[in-house]
């Protein structure tokens, strides 16, 4: 909680209380989705989770179809728990997709760098 001129910033408190200040999942996690007209019923792996404008966004990969591309969804959070997922709004999709691409590029670069570095150690 932060203070400005002896006034408590309740916005910061609210963000922390409802888990809007950080991603819910810090590592790949399996979640189950029920059947809806938007998503297939089944188990999904949360490949990546990011927070943007106090909203949780998830990149999901279906467990039984790993060759399919990731599905981007918005996670609905209550009391720091994932309650449901919604499709990303059409107006936000392009911006969210770009954020995930940046994250995946960084991971890909770091992984490639570590692979190169580790192969040098074993030669």
C-alpha positions, 0 to 999 in steps of 0.5 A, a space after each residue: 500500500 502506498 501513501 501520497 501526502 499522508 493519504 492512502 492509495 486504495 487503488 494500489 490496495 485494491 489491485 493487490 487484494 484482487 490479484 491484479 498486480 501480478 500474473 496468477 500463474 508463475 509457471 506452466 499450469 494445467 486448467 480444465 475448461 467446461 464445454 462452451 460455444 467458445 472453447 472446446 471442453 478439455 484440459 489446457 496448459 497455461 503457457 504464459 500469463 501476463 497482466 495488462 491494464 489490470 486484466 489477466 491474459 492467458 495463452 492456453 495450449 490444448 493438452 490433447 492437441 499440442 500442434 494447434 496454436 495457442 489460444 489467447 483468453 482473458 482470465 476472470 479473477 476473484 479473490 486471487 483465483 481464476 474463476 472463468 475465461 473469456 475470449 479477448 475482446 476484438 478491439 484488444 486482441 491485436 495489442 494483446 497478441 503483440 504483448 505475447 509475441 514480445 514475451 515469446 520472442 524474449 523466451 526464445 532468444 534466452 533459450 537459444 542463447 542458453 543452448 549456444 552457451 551450454 554447447 560451448 561448455 561441452 565441446 
